[in-house]
Structures are given as structure tokens and as C-alpha cells.
Amino acid sequence: MIDRFDLGHPRRIHVLNAGGAGMSALATVLAEMGHRVTGSDANETVFIEPLRQMSVEVEVSSSRTPLDPAIEALAVSTATPLDHPDVIEASRRGVPVLTRADLLGVISTHRTSLVVSGTHGKTTTSAMLASALDHAGTDPSYLVGARVTSLGRNAAWRSGDLFVVEGDESDATFLGLQTSIGVVTNIEPDHLEFWGSFDGLIAGFEQFVDQADHALVCADDPVAADIARRLGAMTYGTDDAADFRVHSPRTDRLDSTATVTHPGGDVEIRLTGSPGMHNLRNATATLGCGLLAGVDADAMAAGLASYRGVARRFEPRGQAAGVTFVDSYDHLPTEVRSALAAARLGDWPRVVCVFQPHRFSRTEALAAEFGEVFSDADLVVLTEIYSAGEAPRPGITGRLLVDAVASADPTRDVRWQPSLDDVTAFLVSELRPGDLCLTLGAGDLTTVPSRVMEALEQGSSR
């Protein structure tokens, strides 16, 4: 079906779950390509109004309106069940039912596609890349997993030849893209319910690197580096043999700088609001990808200096009662460790880390690994699991992480506060001037900083 569906001329496409981050980004790109796009969702979300401002008609209702007889394709996500009434109706009519991956695969053939993949870091790196290329004057198209602060949105279709795509491995979307330059930030066990095993996931990334016209792989990640060696891909990182080598790093509470040695010489890179060695690696991948695409090194460095982050990636949320609040989407062990390492470099008197586990399956598989990642936190607060739509599993709760942390380091100060109300009340009573409160997780924990700041401000005004 994907080979026969032509996006080279205007089509009428209806997008299910258009209020989601991924599907709204797809709808944005399709609309800006010139297609007539409509959408539907059961709930009003922050992504819907921007679509309406682009003249994309989105119906929000818990009841179903019959599909427009004129639609030529139905776009669905991997979460859309096969027995969804619109899927059944479209199939009955002979209307193609295309997944987000199907459509991105077709879209990627219309531009020189720069695809950023990896177990973690791909949203930040693809956002850096889109922002830097924009600042360098290439007018790139892009589709990123979060709103890019400097660009004001998470997706666009523009006049330049380059298309930056965050390549999702969770459902093998990245394997369906026509990849001119492919980046691999790292490879760690995740989404094994889809891949079957870690070896299956590794094989997927190996295929991604093999089918890219050019690949740039992190030399500091052992699994990714092994693929690079076997397939002859270019590399980046702190390793002495890396083609794009980052060295002389300097980082403080919110900023970081380094020198990158590349095949054409040296260039200084500077990041504002993105501290930590992991972000310097992301910036080096961005620089390398830009150079491989033919963009000048100094222009890419200037673009990186203009980057101002993405929502929920070490995002400063404000201050109250002398406490600084930073919120981040990090929810895998390496991500949590990196975020806390960046926080520790800021020389805060005390780092209070609040972590919300994400998905029952992930918590069950990675509980032991989480036990050792909080060493840079002075106080660890753990909550109940955010299900992300998964059904509960017997015996799998957030207490598994409490036990894992206590087992890894019996001296670690760890507190169990299962609900967000519990967390809020605890933080209001516990936080003190000078603290950094770092909330980590991919779920609704992101609402806590505002709640705590409001309570602290009300308390200080009495």
C-alpha cells in the first residue's frame, strides 16, 4: 500500500488521534505539504489548536462522526486497534489505512532525510539539529518528538532540501524511512515487547545503519560502537578514534562548552541551558550530521549556540522560596544517571530528585538497574508507576525501585510518596532554600513543579 500511495500531489487525508504529539506532528507536515488534512480525537489537547490555526479541521468528541466519503487515506498510530470503527469503515470502502510509519516513509522520499535514532537522546539531538540548520539558513523541514523552543513548534515542512526526523525504534518506524544520513545516539534494552529480545533490537539498529546512505554512530556507546566498527560507519564522541571527537568539556549549572575535532579541523561549541556531557555528545552528533550534509562548521556551531532546548529536557521551570525547579522527560536508567550527573556539576547545595517510573513492563525489566543510578542525588523521592496505558502487573509497583535503591546503597536517603498529592505535600515541607528540585519521568509528574512552587509562594506570602 505504501508504494502505491502517492503524496506528490494534494490528497485528502484523515488523521485519527490527531491530538497526540506524534500524530499532530504528522498532520502538520502533511498540511504544509499541501494536502487537505482533517483529524479527530476523543480529547482536546494542546496540539489541536495549532492545527486549527493551520486550517486543519479537527473534531473533538467521544462519539464517532462518519468518515468523509471524499477521504483518500486514513492515518493511524500503532495504538489504533484494528477493530476501530473508522479503520473498519475505511477498509470496507477500499481506502488505504496507513500508519504514521507508512506515511513518514513516503514523506522521507521527498527530501534529503537526516534521521536521528537511539534509545535515548534522539529528541534532544534532532531538536538541536533542526534548530542549528535553521539558524544556518538551510530552511529545514523537521519532525521532532517535542516542541523545539527556538522554533516554536515540533514539526514543519519548509522549502529547504533537508528534513530532520526523529526516528522511532519502538515500532521500527526508523527502518521504513529513506535515510540519507542516519545518527545512532546509543543502544540499550527498551521496547523489548516489540523486538522480542535485546539482540532483536540490536539487529534493528544494525539494519538502520546498513541501509542509510551515511551513518554517524556514538563511539562512546559500546553496542553502537560495535555496529559502527563492523559496518564502517563514521563515529562521534570522546573516544580518541572518533571521527568527530569532543574534548576539553566545560559545564556549569545550565551551560556547557567543548572543542570538537573533525576531519576539517577544530571548532568550539557552546550550549546555553543544556548542561552535561550527554548534551555535548548530542551537540557533536548535530555538528557531524550538519557537516556530512554540506553545512559549514562555523555555521553549525553558531546554530548550536542559538539552541534553547525542548520542552521537558532539563527544562528550567522557575524558582520559589529559594528553590530552583528543573523538569525533564528522562525515564530510562542511563537518562536518569546523565540528568543527575549534569545537575551535580551545577554545584547545588542539595539535589532533590523526584522520579516517576514509566510503564509496568519497563519497571519490571529495569528495576535492578534503577537501583544504582541515583548516586548524584542527595534525596531521592519515588512515586507509583505511570502506566502509559499498560495494564497493571501482579507485584509490580514503584516500591520495586525503593527496594532496589536501598539494596544498592543502604545509606541513600530514599522516600516513597506514591501519589502526586503525596509528592507535592512532601516537597512543600521538605525543600529548603538553595535546593535543586529535579523531577524526572515521562508521565504526569511534570505537573508537580508548578503545584509545589505555587504552594511555596503562598506560604512565603503569609
Secondary structure as a PSIPRED ss2 file (coil, helix, strand):
# PSIPRED VFORMAT (PSIPRED V4.0)

   1 M C   1.000  0.000  0.000
   2 I C   1.000  0.000  0.000
   3 D C   1.000  0.000  0.000
   4 R C   1.000  0.000  0.000
   5 F C   1.000  0.000  0.000
   6 D C   1.000  0.000  0.000
   7 L C   1.000  0.000  0.000
   8 G C   1.000  0.000  0.000
   9 H C   1.000  0.000  0.000
  10 P C   1.000  0.000  0.000
  11 R C   1.000  0.000  0.000
  12 R E   0.000  0.000  1.000
  13 I E   0.000  0.000  1.000
  14 H E   0.000  0.000  1.000
  15 V E   0.000  0.000  1.000
  16 L E   0.000  0.000  1.000
  17 N C   1.000  0.000  0.000
  18 A C   1.000  0.000  0.000
  19 G C   1.000  0.000  0.000
  20 G C   1.000  0.000  0.000
  21 A H   0.000  1.000  0.000
  22 G H   0.000  1.000  0.000
  23 M H   0.000  1.000  0.000
  24 S H   0.000  1.000  0.000
  25 A H   0.000  1.000  0.000
  26 L H   0.000  1.000  0.000
  27 A H   0.000  1.000  0.000
  28 T H   0.000  1.000  0.000
  29 V H   0.000  1.000  0.000
  30 L H   0.000  1.000  0.000
  31 A H   0.000  1.000  0.000
  32 E H   0.000  1.000  0.000
  33 M C   1.000  0.000  0.000
  34 G C   1.000  0.000  0.000
  35 H C   1.000  0.000  0.000
  36 R E   0.000  0.000  1.000
  37 V E   0.000  0.000  1.000
  38 T E   0.000  0.000  1.000
  39 G E   0.000  0.000  1.000
  40 S E   0.000  0.000  1.000
  41 D E   0.000  0.000  1.000
  42 A C   1.000  0.000  0.000
  43 N C   1.000  0.000  0.000
  44 E C   1.000  0.000  0.000
  45 T C   1.000  0.000  0.000
  46 V C   1.000  0.000  0.000
  47 F C   1.000  0.000  0.000
  48 I H   0.000  1.000  0.000
  49 E H   0.000  1.000  0.000
  50 P H   0.000  1.000  0.000
  51 L H   0.000  1.000  0.000
  52 R H   0.000  1.000  0.000
  53 Q H   0.000  1.000  0.000
  54 M C   1.000  0.000  0.000
  55 S C   1.000  0.000  0.000
  56 V C   1.000  0.000  0.000
  57 E E   0.000  0.000  1.000
  58 V E   0.000  0.000  1.000
  59 E E   0.000  0.000  1.000
  60 V E   0.000  0.000  1.000
  61 S C   1.000  0.000  0.000
  62 S C   1.000  0.000  0.000
  63 S C   1.000  0.000  0.000
  64 R C   1.000  0.000  0.000
  65 T C   1.000  0.000  0.000
  66 P C   1.000  0.000  0.000
  67 L C   1.000  0.000  0.000
  68 D C   1.000  0.000  0.000
  69 P C   1.000  0.000  0.000
  70 A C   1.000  0.000  0.000
  71 I C   1.000  0.000  0.000
  72 E C   1.000  0.000  0.000
  73 A E   0.000  0.000  1.000
  74 L E   0.000  0.000  1.000
  75 A E   0.000  0.000  1.000
  76 V E   0.000  0.000  1.000
  77 S C   1.000  0.000  0.000
  78 T C   1.000  0.000  0.000
  79 A C   1.000  0.000  0.000
  80 T C   1.000  0.000  0.000
  81 P C   1.000  0.000  0.000
  82 L C   1.000  0.000  0.000
  83 D C   1.000  0.000  0.000
  84 H C   1.000  0.000  0.000
  85 P H   0.000  1.000  0.000
  86 D H   0.000  1.000  0.000
  87 V H   0.000  1.000  0.000
  88 I H   0.000  1.000  0.000
  89 E H   0.000  1.000  0.000
  90 A H   0.000  1.000  0.000
  91 S H   0.000  1.000  0.000
  92 R H   0.000  1.000  0.000
  93 R H   0.000  1.000  0.000
  94 G C   1.000  0.000  0.000
  95 V C   1.000  0.000  0.000
  96 P C   1.000  0.000  0.000
  97 V E   0.000  0.000  1.000
  98 L E   0.000  0.000  1.000
  99 T E   0.000  0.000  1.000
 100 R H   0.000  1.000  0.000
 101 A H   0.000  1.000  0.000
 102 D H   0.000  1.000  0.000
 103 L H   0.000  1.000  0.000
 104 L H   0.000  1.000  0.000
 105 G H   0.000  1.000  0.000
 106 V H   0.000  1.000  0.000
 107 I H   0.000  1.000  0.000
 108 S H   0.000  1.000  0.000
 109 T H   0.000  1.000  0.000
 110 H H   0.000  1.000  0.000
 111 R C   1.000  0.000  0.000
 112 T E   0.000  0.000  1.000
 113 S E   0.000  0.000  1.000
 114 L E   0.000  0.000  1.000
 115 V E   0.000  0.000  1.000
 116 V E   0.000  0.000  1.000
 117 S E   0.000  0.000  1.000
 118 G C   1.000  0.000  0.000
 119 T C   1.000  0.000  0.000
 120 H C   1.000  0.000  0.000
 121 G C   1.000  0.000  0.000
 122 K H   0.000  1.000  0.000
 123 T H   0.000  1.000  0.000
 124 T H   0.000  1.000  0.000
 125 T H   0.000  1.000  0.000
 126 S H   0.000  1.000  0.000
 127 A H   0.000  1.000  0.000
 128 M H   0.000  1.000  0.000
 129 L H   0.000  1.000  0.000
 130 A H   0.000  1.000  0.000
 131 S H   0.000  1.000  0.000
 132 A H   0.000  1.000  0.000
 133 L H   0.000  1.000  0.000
 134 D H   0.000  1.000  0.000
 135 H H   0.000  1.000  0.000
 136 A C   1.000  0.000  0.000
 137 G C   1.000  0.000  0.000
 138 T C   1.000  0.000  0.000
 139 D C   1.000  0.000  0.000
 140 P C   1.000  0.000  0.000
 141 S E   0.000  0.000  1.000
 142 Y E   0.000  0.000  1.000
 143 L E   0.000  0.000  1.000
 144 V E   0.000  0.000  1.000
 145 G E   0.000  0.000  1.000
 146 A E   0.000  0.000  1.000
 147 R E   0.000  0.000  1.000
 148 V E   0.000  0.000  1.000
 149 T C   1.000  0.000  0.000
 150 S C   1.000  0.000  0.000
 151 L C   1.000  0.000  0.000
 152 G C   1.000  0.000  0.000
 153 R E   0.000  0.000  1.000
 154 N E   0.000  0.000  1.000
 155 A E   0.000  0.000  1.000
 156 A E   0.000  0.000  1.000
 157 W C   1.000  0.000  0.000
 158 R C   1.000  0.000  0.000
 159 S C   1.000  0.000  0.000
 160 G C   1.000  0.000  0.000
 161 D C   1.000  0.000  0.000
 162 L E   0.000  0.000  1.000
 163 F E   0.000  0.000  1.000
 164 V E   0.000  0.000  1.000
 165 V E   0.000  0.000  1.000
 166 E E   0.000  0.000  1.000
 167 G C   1.000  0.000  0.000
 168 D C   1.000  0.000  0.000
 169 E C   1.000  0.000  0.000
 170 S C   1.000  0.000  0.000
 171 D C   1.000  0.000  0.000
 172 A C   1.000  0.000  0.000
 173 T H   0.000  1.000  0.000
 174 F H   0.000  1.000  0.000
 175 L H   0.000  1.000  0.000
 176 G H   0.000  1.000  0.000
 177 L C   1.000  0.000  0.000
 178 Q C   1.000  0.000  0.000
 179 T C   1.000  0.000  0.000
 180 S C   1.000  0.000  0.000
 181 I E   0.000  0.000  1.000
 182 G E   0.000  0.000  1.000
 183 V E   0.000  0.000  1.000
 184 V E   0.000  0.000  1.000
 185 T C   1.000  0.000  0.000
 186 N C   1.000  0.000  0.000
 187 I C   1.000  0.000  0.000
 188 E C   1.000  0.000  0.000
 189 P C   1.000  0.000  0.000
 190 D C   1.000  0.000  0.000
 191 H C   1.000  0.000  0.000
 192 L H   0.000  1.000  0.000
 193 E H   0.000  1.000  0.000
 194 F H   0.000  1.000  0.000
 195 W H   0.000  1.000  0.000
 196 G C   1.000  0.000  0.000
 197 S C   1.000  0.000  0.000
 198 F H   0.000  1.000  0.000
 199 D H   0.000  1.000  0.000
 200 G H   0.000  1.000  0.000
 201 L H   0.000  1.000  0.000
 202 I H   0.000  1.000  0.000
 203 A H   0.000  1.000  0.000
 204 G H   0.000  1.000  0.000
 205 F H   0.000  1.000  0.000
 206 E H   0.000  1.000  0.000
 207 Q H   0.000  1.000  0.000
 208 F H   0.000  1.000  0.000
 209 V H   0.000  1.000  0.000
 210 D H   0.000  1.000  0.000
 211 Q H   0.000  1.000  0.000
 212 A C   1.000  0.000  0.000
 213 D C   1.000  0.000  0.000
 214 H E   0.000  0.000  1.000
 215 A E   0.000  0.000  1.000
 216 L E   0.000  0.000  1.000
 217 V E   0.000  0.000  1.000
 218 C E   0.000  0.000  1.000
 219 A C   1.000  0.000  0.000
 220 D C   1.000  0.000  0.000
 221 D C   1.000  0.000  0.000
 222 P H   0.000  1.000  0.000
 223 V H   0.000  1.000  0.000
 224 A H   0.000  1.000  0.000
 225 A H   0.000  1.000  0.000
 226 D H   0.000  1.000  0.000
 227 I H   0.000  1.000  0.000
 228 A H   0.000  1.000  0.000
 229 R H   0.000  1.000  0.000
 230 R H   0.000  1.000  0.000
 231 L H   0.000  1.000  0.000
 232 G C   1.000  0.000  0.000
 233 A C   1.000  0.000  0.000
 234 M E   0.000  0.000  1.000
 235 T E   0.000  0.000  1.000
 236 Y E   0.000  0.000  1.000
 237 G E   0.000  0.000  1.000
 238 T C   1.000  0.000  0.000
 239 D C   1.000  0.000  0.000
 240 D C   1.000  0.000  0.000
 241 A C   1.000  0.000  0.000
 242 A C   1.000  0.000  0.000
 243 D C   1.000  0.000  0.000
 244 F E   0.000  0.000  1.000
 245 R E   0.000  0.000  1.000
 246 V E   0.000  0.000  1.000
 247 H E   0.000  0.000  1.000
 248 S E   0.000  0.000  1.000
 249 P E   0.000  0.000  1.000
 250 R E   0.000  0.000  1.000
 251 T E   0.000  0.000  1.000
 252 D C   1.000  0.000  0.000
 253 R C   1.000  0.000  0.000
 254 L C   1.000  0.000  0.000
 255 D E   0.000  0.000  1.000
 256 S E   0.000  0.000  1.000
 257 T E   0.000  0.000  1.000
 258 A E   0.000  0.000  1.000
 259 T E   0.000  0.000  1.000
 260 V E   0.000  0.000  1.000
 261 T E   0.000  0.000  1.000
 262 H E   0.000  0.000  1.000
 263 P C   1.000  0.000  0.000
 264 G C   1.000  0.000  0.000
 265 G E   0.000  0.000  1.000
 266 D E   0.000  0.000  1.000
 267 V E   0.000  0.000  1.000
 268 E E   0.000  0.000  1.000
 269 I E   0.000  0.000  1.000
 270 R E   0.000  0.000  1.000
 271 L E   0.000  0.000  1.000
 272 T E   0.000  0.000  1.000
 273 G C   1.000  0.000  0.000
 274 S C   1.000  0.000  0.000
 275 P C   1.000  0.000  0.000
 276 G C   1.000  0.000  0.000
 277 M H   0.000  1.000  0.000
 278 H H   0.000  1.000  0.000
 279 N H   0.000  1.000  0.000
 280 L H   0.000  1.000  0.000
 281 R H   0.000  1.000  0.000
 282 N H   0.000  1.000  0.000
 283 A H   0.000  1.000  0.000
 284 T H   0.000  1.000  0.000
 285 A H   0.000  1.000  0.000
 286 T H   0.000  1.000  0.000
 287 L H   0.000  1.000  0.000
 288 G H   0.000  1.000  0.000
 289 C H   0.000  1.000  0.000
 290 G H   0.000  1.000  0.000
 291 L H   0.000  1.000  0.000
 292 L H   0.000  1.000  0.000
 293 A C   1.000  0.000  0.000
 294 G C   1.000  0.000  0.000
 295 V C   1.000  0.000  0.000
 296 D C   1.000  0.000  0.000
 297 A H   0.000  1.000  0.000
 298 D H   0.000  1.000  0.000
 299 A H   0.000  1.000  0.000
 300 M H   0.000  1.000  0.000
 301 A H   0.000  1.000  0.000
 302 A H   0.000  1.000  0.000
 303 G H   0.000  1.000  0.000
 304 L H   0.000  1.000  0.000
 305 A H   0.000  1.000  0.000
 306 S H   0.000  1.000  0.000
 307 Y C   1.000  0.000  0.000
 308 R C   1.000  0.000  0.000
 309 G C   1.000  0.000  0.000
 310 V E   0.000  0.000  1.000
 311 A C   1.000  0.000  0.000
 312 R C   1.000  0.000  0.000
 313 R C   1.000  0.000  0.000
 314 F C   1.000  0.000  0.000
 315 E E   0.000  0.000  1.000
 316 P E   0.000  0.000  1.000
 317 R E   0.000  0.000  1.000
 318 G E   0.000  0.000  1.000
 319 Q E   0.000  0.000  1.000
 320 A E   0.000  0.000  1.000
 321 A C   1.000  0.000  0.000
 322 G C   1.000  0.000  0.000
 323 V E   0.000  0.000  1.000
 324 T E   0.000  0.000  1.000
 325 F E   0.000  0.000  1.000
 326 V E   0.000  0.000  1.000
 327 D E   0.000  0.000  1.000
 328 S E   0.000  0.000  1.000
 329 Y C   1.000  0.000  0.000
 330 D C   1.000  0.000  0.000
 331 H C   1.000  0.000  0.000
 332 L C   1.000  0.000  0.000
 333 P H   0.000  1.000  0.000
 334 T H   0.000  1.000  0.000
 335 E H   0.000  1.000  0.000
 336 V H   0.000  1.000  0.000
 337 R H   0.000  1.000  0.000
 338 S H   0.000  1.000  0.000
 339 A H   0.000  1.000  0.000
 340 L H   0.000  1.000  0.000
 341 A H   0.000  1.000  0.000
 342 A H   0.000  1.000  0.000
 343 A H   0.000  1.000  0.000
 344 R H   0.000  1.000  0.000
 345 L H   0.000  1.000  0.000
 346 G C   1.000  0.000  0.000
 347 D C   1.000  0.000  0.000
 348 W C   1.000  0.000  0.000
 349 P C   1.000  0.000  0.000
 350 R E   0.000  0.000  1.000
 351 V E   0.000  0.000  1.000
 352 V E   0.000  0.000  1.000
 353 C E   0.000  0.000  1.000
 354 V E   0.000  0.000  1.000
 355 F E   0.000  0.000  1.000
 356 Q C   1.000  0.000  0.000
 357 P C   1.000  0.000  0.000
 358 H E   0.000  0.000  1.000
 359 R C   1.000  0.000  0.000
 360 F H   0.000  1.000  0.000
 361 S H   0.000  1.000  0.000
 362 R H   0.000  1.000  0.000
 363 T H   0.000  1.000  0.000
 364 E H   0.000  1.000  0.000
 365 A H   0.000  1.000  0.000
 366 L H   0.000  1.000  0.000
 367 A H   0.000  1.000  0.000
 368 A H   0.000  1.000  0.000
 369 E H   0.000  1.000  0.000
 370 F H   0.000  1.000  0.000
 371 G C   1.000  0.000  0.000
 372 E C   1.000  0.000  0.000
 373 V C   1.000  0.000  0.000
 374 F C   1.000  0.000  0.000
 375 S C   1.000  0.000  0.000
 376 D C   1.000  0.000  0.000
 377 A C   1.000  0.000  0.000
 378 D C   1.000  0.000  0.000
 379 L E   0.000  0.000  1.000
 380 V E   0.000  0.000  1.000
 381 V E   0.000  0.000  1.000
 382 L E   0.000  0.000  1.000
 383 T C   1.000  0.000  0.000
 384 E C   1.000  0.000  0.000
 385 I C   1.000  0.000  0.000
 386 Y E   0.000  0.000  1.000
 387 S C   1.000  0.000  0.000
 388 A C   1.000  0.000  0.000
 389 G C   1.000  0.000  0.000
 390 E C   1.000  0.000  0.000
 391 A C   1.000  0.000  0.000
 392 P C   1.000  0.000  0.000
 393 R C   1.000  0.000  0.000
 394 P C   1.000  0.000  0.000
 395 G C   1.000  0.000  0.000
 396 I C   1.000  0.000  0.000
 397 T C   1.000  0.000  0.000
 398 G C   1.000  0.000  0.000
 399 R H   0.000  1.000  0.000
 400 L H   0.000  1.000  0.000
 401 L H   0.000  1.000  0.000
 402 V H   0.000  1.000  0.000
 403 D H   0.000  1.000  0.000
 404 A H   0.000  1.000  0.000
 405 V H   0.000  1.000  0.000
 406 A H   0.000  1.000  0.000
 407 S H   0.000  1.000  0.000
 408 A H   0.000  1.000  0.000
 409 D C   1.000  0.000  0.000
 410 P C   1.000  0.000  0.000
 411 T C   1.000  0.000  0.000
 412 R C   1.000  0.000  0.000
 413 D C   1.000  0.000  0.000
 414 V E   0.000  0.000  1.000
 415 R E   0.000  0.000  1.000
 416 W E   0.000  0.000  1.000
 417 Q C   1.000  0.000  0.000
 418 P C   1.000  0.000  0.000
 419 S C   1.000  0.000  0.000
 420 L H   0.000  1.000  0.000
 421 D H   0.000  1.000  0.000
 422 D H   0.000  1.000  0.000
 423 V H   0.000  1.000  0.000
 424 T H   0.000  1.000  0.000
 425 A H   0.000  1.000  0.000
 426 F H   0.000  1.000  0.000
 427 L H   0.000  1.000  0.000
 428 V H   0.000  1.000  0.000
 429 S H   0.000  1.000  0.000
 430 E H   0.000  1.000  0.000
 431 L C   1.000  0.000  0.000
 432 R C   1.000  0.000  0.000
 433 P C   1.000  0.000  0.000
 434 G C   1.000  0.000  0.000
 435 D E   0.000  0.000  1.000
 436 L E   0.000  0.000  1.000
 437 C E   0.000  0.000  1.000
 438 L E   0.000  0.000  1.000
 439 T E   0.000  0.000  1.000
 440 L E   0.000  0.000  1.000
 441 G C   1.000  0.000  0.000
 442 A C   1.000  0.000  0.000
 443 G C   1.000  0.000  0.000
 444 D H   0.000  1.000  0.000
 445 L H   0.000  1.000  0.000
 446 T H   0.000  1.000  0.000
 447 T H   0.000  1.000  0.000
 448 V H   0.000  1.000  0.000
 449 P H   0.000  1.000  0.000
 450 S H   0.000  1.000  0.000
 451 R H   0.000  1.000  0.000
 452 V H   0.000  1.000  0.000
 453 M H   0.000  1.000  0.000
 454 E H   0.000  1.000  0.000
 455 A H   0.000  1.000  0.000
 456 L H   0.000  1.000  0.000
 457 E H   0.000  1.000  0.000
 458 Q H   0.000  1.000  0.000
 459 G H   0.000  1.000  0.000
 460 S H   0.000  1.000  0.000
 461 S H   0.000  1.000  0.000
 462 R C   1.000  0.000  0.000
